[in-house]
Amino acid sequence: MRLDWLPAVAVALGVALLPLFLSPYLQELVVKIVIYAIFALSLELLVGTTGLISLGHAAFHGIAAYVTVLLSADTTTSLPILIALSMTAAGAYALLVGALSLRTRGVYFIMVTLAFAQMAFFVFHDTAIGGGSDGMFLSTRAALNLAGRSWIDLENGRHLYFFTLACLCLTYVFLALLRRSRFGHALAGIRINEQRMRAAGYHTYAYKLAAFVLAGMLAGLAGFLHATKNGAVNPELLSWHESGAVLLMII
């Protein structure tokens, strides 16, 4: 193991041991922090790696949260399926937004992403799709059942704690490996000098769109966890100040 991984591993182990010492309230607070860390890491892929500043990132987070609630049945919902559908929904909207917004640059890109996020916000705020301004409640939390046994039940606070922590660790490792890959190096090159990358034969639009969709899907993972933890969603999850807050976290 390279030494630059040691601090992250030490932090992860420390957080994993916290339930031995924390009250249930403080455990919930740690879960909230971990979820926002995943959300922030997803935006870091855009801002820090690719050089794209978005003010509409909360839309993907909120859409996944709503999909989680809307698809939750009165019986136990399959955890892998619900995560996949939530992240796919967020990624699909990110593909639409990215395909259009990435044709602009600078402040225009920021404003277009903000506009798409506000459109999604008003869809859930002003219609009955997601319960209007009051939002919706989660009927049941997802679980992973295999061979007649429940391996992960997110109704259990301890299970939710460790599952959320595992999601953060996997997100961190995935993004670290991505940044060291040829794809990550291409994104870094685009951030530094996009014209030179195009001259070198890179299809920079496709690279940026792929990064935009990946970031949206990771934000969707945070949205799934947010809905699962709180047991409810509301349109504020998609609002511009939610995007602004997570942007401030990574600056």
N, C-alpha and C positions, 0 to 999 in steps of 0.2 A: 504494500500500500504506500502510495506517495505521501509525504509528510503534509502536503497542503490539504489533504482530506481530514487530517486528525482533528482540527478544531470543529469541523462540522459533525464528525462522529461523536466527539465529546459532548457537544451541545445536545445531539439527539439522545444520547444515553442519559444525560442529565434530565431532560424533559420526560423521558420514559420512566424515570424513577420518581417523578414528582407526585403521582397519585398516592405513594406511600406516606406522604407528609401533608398533602393539601386536603382541605375540606371540599365537599362536593361543589360548593359555589366557586371556589378558586379553580377547581378542575374545569368547570364550564368556561371560566374566563380564559384559561390556557387554550382550550379548544377554539374559542373565538379568535384568539391571537394567531393560532396555527392556521386557521382558515384564511384569515386576512394575509398571512404570509404567503400562502399558495396564490391568492389573488394578486398580490404584489409581484411575485415571481413571474406570473404570466404576463404582466405588463412590462416587466423588465426585459423580457424577450424582444418586445417591440422597441422600447425606449433605449435601453442600454446596449443591446446587441445590434439592432437594425437601424436605430436612429429615427424611429417613427414615433412622434408624440401624439397620442390619441386621447381625446376627451369623451370617448364613447364606449370605453371598455366595460363599464358597468352593465351595458346592455346584454352582453354575453353571460355575465354572471347572473343577472336577473332572469333572463330567459331560461337558463338551465334550472334555476330554482323553481320557476313556475312549472316547467315540464315535470320536475320531480313531484310536485304536489298534484298536478293534473293527472299523472299516470299512476299515482299511488292508489291501489284498490283498498277495499275494506279488509282484504286478507293480506297475508305477508307477501311483499313484493320482492322479486328476485334482485339481489344487490347488483350483480354484474350487468344485468339487462338494464336496470334503471340508470346506472352510471353511464352506460354506453349511450342510451337514448338521450340523456340530459346533455352529455358532451357533444353528441352528434347534432343536436338542435342548436347548441351554441356555435358549433363549427359551421353549420349551414348558414346561419345568419352572418357569421364573420366572413364567409365566402362571398355573400352578396354585398355586404358593406365594403369589404376590401376590394372586390372587383371594380367597384365604382370610385371609392375614395382614393385609391392608389393611383388614379389618373391625375390627381392633383398633388401639390407640393406645399410644404411650409404651413403657413397659417390657414390656407385653404383646406389642406388635409385635416387639420384640427377641427375646423368648423364643419366639414362634411361628416366626420365621425360623430361630432356632437349632435348634428341634425338627425342622423339615423338613430342615435340613442334616444333622443327625445321623441321620435316617432314611435319607437317601441314602447317608451314610457307611457305615452298617451293611449296606445292601443290597450294596455292593461289597466290604465287609470280610468278611461272613459267608456269602457265597454264591459260587458258581463263575462268576458272570457276568463278573467282571473279574479272575479269578485269585485271589480271596480276599485275604488279608492280604499276600501276596507281590506282588500286582499283575500287570501284563502288560508285555511288550516290544513295541515298534513294529516291524512286519516290514519296512516300507519307508516312506520319506518321500515326501511328495507332490511333484508336478512339474507345470509348465504346459508342455504340448507343443502347438504349432500349426504346421501346414504342414510336418510332418515334422521340426520343429526344437524342441529343448528350450530354452525361453526362461528358465524358472526351475526350478532343480533344488535342492530343499532338502537334498539329500544333500551339496551343496557348501556348505562353511562360509561362504564369502564371500557366496553367494546368500542363505543364511539370515540373515546379518547385515543385509544391505541390505533384505531383505524385511521383517524384523522392525522395522527402523527406519522403513520406509515405513508399516507398520501403525500404529505409534505416531503418526507425523505425521498420518495420515488420521484417527485417533481423536481427536487433539487438535483438529484443524480442525473435525471434525464436531461435537464437543461445544461448541466456541467458537461456532459458527454456531447451534447449537441453543439455547444460552443467550440469544442475541440475538434469537431468533425469538419470535413470539407464544406459541408453546408453552412456550418457556423462561421467558418473563415470567410466564406463568400458574403454572408450577412455583414460581418465586420468590415469587409472591403467596401460594401455598398454604403455603410454608414460613413466611412472615411472619404470615399470619392466614387460616387456612383457612375459618373461619366467615364472614368478610367476602367471601371469594371465592365461597362457596356462595350468599350473599345476592345477589351480583352476577350469578348465573345460571350459574356454572361448575360442571360435573359433576366435582367434585374427585376422586372415587374413580376415574373413568376416566382422568384425567390422571395420578394417582399410579400406577395400574396400567400405563399406557403407559411411564412412566419406569422402573418396576420391570422390565418386560420388556426395554426397551432396555439397561438396565444389565446384566441377565443375559446378553444376547446379546454385549455387549462383553466381559464376563468370559469368555464362551465363546471369543471370539477369542484372549484370553490363554491359555486352556486348550489350544486347538489348538496355539499356538506353544510352550507348555510341553512338551506331549507330543512335538512334533516335535524340539525342541532336545535333550531328555533321552533320547529313544528308549525311554522306559518311563513307566509310571504306577503309582501305588499309592493306596490309600484315604486316605492322609494328605492328599492334595490337597483332600479334601472336609471335613477336620476343623475343629472350632471354632477351634483355635488358628491355622489358616491364615486364617480370617475375621478373627480378632482382630489378626493381624499386619498385614493390609492395611488394617484400620481405623486402626491406629496410624500407618500411613504418611501418612494424609491429615489427621490431627488437628493 
